[in-house]
Amino acid sequence: MESSQDILIALGRLEGKVESLITMQQTTSAHIEELEGRLRQLEAGKHWLMGAAAAAGASASLLISWIMEK
């Protein structure tokens, strides 16, 4: 049977590893949140651009049909 000293050392190592894992998980979570923010910005820009392109296409279509009538 292991002595209590060995058990305490193993427990200390385990605690250190758990703390390391918690720190790594927090870092990863922060990085994911940053990436999600950047993705939201890209999606918003894409939606704005698609709306502007649709409006420009509709305007061009109206202008061409107006010119063809005259």
Backbone torsions as a table, in degrees:
resi	resn	phi	psi	omega
1	MET	NA	141.4	-178.5
2	GLU	-72.4	151.9	177.0
3	SER	-78.5	162.6	-179.1
4	SER	-63.8	-28.2	177.9
5	GLN	-63.9	-44.1	179.5
6	ASP	-65.3	-38.8	179.1
7	ILE	-64.8	-42.3	179.2
8	LEU	-65.3	-37.8	177.9
9	ILE	-65.1	-45.0	179.2
10	ALA	-63.5	-39.1	178.0
11	LEU	-64.5	-39.4	177.0
12	GLY	-63.9	-41.8	177.3
13	ARG	-62.8	-44.2	179.6
14	LEU	-61.5	-42.9	179.0
15	GLU	-62.8	-39.8	178.1
16	GLY	-64.2	-40.5	178.8
17	LYS	-67.1	-39.5	178.3
18	VAL	-64.2	-43.3	177.8
19	GLU	-61.4	-40.1	178.2
20	SER	-63.2	-43.5	178.3
21	LEU	-63.6	-40.1	178.5
22	ILE	-63.1	-43.1	179.1
23	THR	-63.3	-44.0	178.8
24	MET	-63.2	-39.3	180.0
25	GLN	-66.4	-40.2	178.5
26	GLN	-65.3	-40.2	178.0
27	THR	-63.9	-43.2	179.1
28	THR	-64.6	-41.2	178.8
29	SER	-62.7	-41.5	178.9
30	ALA	-64.5	-40.3	179.6
31	HIS	-65.8	-41.1	178.5
32	ILE	-63.8	-41.5	178.2
33	GLU	-62.0	-40.2	178.0
34	GLU	-63.3	-44.1	179.3
35	LEU	-65.2	-37.2	177.7
36	GLU	-63.5	-39.2	177.0
37	GLY	-63.1	-43.1	178.6
38	ARG	-65.0	-38.8	179.0
39	LEU	-65.1	-40.9	177.3
40	ARG	-60.5	-40.2	177.9
41	GLN	-63.7	-43.6	179.0
42	LEU	-63.7	-42.0	179.5
43	GLU	-65.0	-40.9	179.0
44	ALA	-63.9	-41.7	177.6
45	GLY	-63.9	-39.9	178.7
46	LYS	-64.3	-43.1	179.9
47	HIS	-64.6	-39.9	178.2
48	TRP	-63.9	-44.5	-179.4
49	LEU	-63.9	-41.0	178.8
50	MET	-65.3	-38.9	176.8
51	GLY	-65.2	-41.7	178.6
52	ALA	-65.6	-38.8	178.5
53	ALA	-66.4	-39.7	177.9
54	ALA	-64.8	-42.2	178.6
55	ALA	-64.9	-40.9	178.7
56	ALA	-65.8	-39.9	178.1
57	GLY	-64.5	-42.7	178.7
58	ALA	-65.6	-41.0	178.7
59	SER	-63.9	-43.3	178.9
60	ALA	-63.7	-39.9	178.8
61	SER	-63.7	-44.2	178.2
62	LEU	-63.9	-41.0	-179.8
63	LEU	-64.8	-44.0	179.9
64	ILE	-65.4	-43.5	179.3
65	SER	-66.9	-32.7	176.8
66	TRP	-67.9	-41.7	179.1
67	ILE	-66.9	-39.2	-178.3
68	MET	-67.5	-28.8	179.0
69	GLU	-69.6	-30.2	-176.2
70	LYS	-88.8	NA	NA
